[in-house]
Amino acid sequence: MTRHAQDPSLSEMNTHLDRLCHFQLAAGLPADASLLPAKNGTPTLLVGRRHIHSAFDPQREAERIAGQHRQAAAGVLFGYGCGHVALAWHASAPRPLLVVECRPDLLPAGRSTADQLPPGSGMFFARAEGGRPLEEDVLRFIRSLPASSLKSLAWMDTPGAVALDPPSWERARAAVKKIISDFMTNLYTELEFERLWFANILTNAGLLAQNGRLASMAGCLAGRSVLIVGAGPGLDRWLGWLREARRHAVVLAVDTALKPLVSAGILPHAVISLDGQIHNLHDFTGVDTHKLTLLCDISVYPAIPRLPFARRIFFETADIIEQDGRLAVISHPLTLWCKQAVGELGAARSGGNVGTSAIELARIFGAGRILLVGCDHAWPGGLTHAREAPAMQRLRWRETRTMTAAGVLRSAAARRATFAGMDYDGKPVLSDIILAKYAAWTSAAYAEACHEPGAGQQPEWATLSREGLVLEGIPALKTADEASQFIGFENLPEDVFPVHAPTASDHEGLSSRLRLLADATGHVLARCTPLPPLEDVLELFERFPFLRRGYGAQVLHADKTGNADWLLGEVRFQLEKIRRILTRCGY
């Protein structure tokens, strides 16, 4: 029996397997694991008294496992062992493969066979440790695939590896499936809203040079208390306290909470707007915005940042992942093109709604304490929003002589995937799967803050939504005195955000790019008879690659699909829309 750690050739840290893994592997196996030959001489792995592969013919076993999925475009393998299943997978047809490993300490056993993997084998490794490391590893694999491949993934196990600890592997499988499901949900959302986002970003691009950007504001609220104000029903009972608390803590309000706050005589220090649809404009109608600071995503509905705010600060909602030891921002291609002229906007992750974005912004600003107000993640008392929120006003407008507001609410709830969650007092409270997702994201963000390098003491987060869903790790305060003690009694200046000084070079650089796009699209449209020439469209896509996303990428394959005329007609429609936007913005 040969101990793995005693074989110098397998202990070198520059083997093929080490190069495939983006994280560092141990030099050798743990004390309870051994490499030894199977009956047919093939390497196999023994952990304790359990064989990870067949003790007789590991290759035949692996071929049987991989052979069941010959039609799959990509696969997920739980447990690597010596890599026999991965070898059989690539031998049947070279396809991408994600290896999920609950026991990374056993991965060095794979060095014995890794050199047999074909070059460019499309192997990805994920450590099933949970949290962001697992998510980042899985997303790295997902983003390497076309979306169609995700619908026919092969799910495989190395039987002996999974048998070491079945509950851990079940949790790992559930976590990977959830990450892929969430990714697909986001992907379908992007497909649905891509053209709206593109049009909004293009319309808002001209505002970037003259206004503030999140990138220059990191740490601007260092050590200060920040109130994240949502528009949940729980907001109503804290409005009186908020009038006084505003003097001692920075109030970041989501857009839907703006009217309830203003109606109560509370002017937030900043309001955050994220959504690109017109209904978000209703949150600002009838509100005097002259003294307000707006924090908005670049894809926000264009009429919102054109309201008379005291200050506008743009950011981009983006995925932020680790690649080769560095953080990488996954931007919209058009946003990236704009940033090449004006520099970084500043990226903020989001859990899917403006409330989670507000939490992320508070962290970027360096908040010392974060207190959630009106962030219920539930419908306490059967209500969906605070009384003065636009959503509740719309419900009241739907009241009739035979249908009260409560009846309208019950009707709305019946169309949602609701469930009974638990509040901080152990009582049931009505919620739905979307709100629960936001609550889970908030809890995960808090857990992440607890483990940040240099975090030192436990992050100070709390909530005033005692009647809302429990947020794991985040305590709920009971009284106004507790809330006041939590935020402290520092007297804040009226203006807590730094002033942005625009530069002429930023403005001219971006204007030049937008004029170039206007001239290029105008040239192609001028040659339409009635369709644009295919060669002109392909040249335009080569000069401006971001136009392919949601604006006729299929034209690149028009010769194969045989529907070139339809695709070119679609491209003409979209180019005319781009040209109208640029003309309206003065380019």
Buried (B, 14 or more C-beta within 10 A) or exposed (E): EEEBBEBEEBBEEEBBBBEBBBEEBBBBBBEEBBBBEBEEEBBBBBBEEEBBBBBEBBBEBBBEBBEEBEEBBBBBBBBBBBBBBBBBBBBBEBBBBBBBBBBBBBBBBBBBBBEBBEEEBBBBBBBBBEEBBBBBBBBBBBEEBEEEBBEEBBEBBBBBBBBBEEEEBEBBBEBBBEBBEBBBEEEEEEEEBBBBBBBBBBBBBBBBBEBBBBBBBEEBBEEBBBBBBBBBBBBBEBBEBBEEBBEBBBBBBBBBBBBBBBBBEBBBBBBBBBBBEEEBBBBBEEBEBEEBBBBBBBBBBBEBBEBEBEBBBBBBBBBBBBEEEEEEBBBBBBBBBBBEBBBBBBBBBBBBBBBBBBBBBBBBBBBBBBBBBBBBBBBBBEBBBBBBBBBBEEBEEEEEEEEEBEBBBEEBBEEBEBEEBEBBEEEEBBBBEEBBBBBBBBBBBBBBBEEEEEEEEEBBBBBBBBBBBBBEBBBBBEEBEEBBEBBEEEEBEEEBBEEBEEEEEBBEBBBEBBEEBBEBBBEBBEEBEEBBEBEBBEBBBEEBEBBBBBBBBBBBEBEEEEBBEEBBBBBBEBBEBBBEBBEEBEB
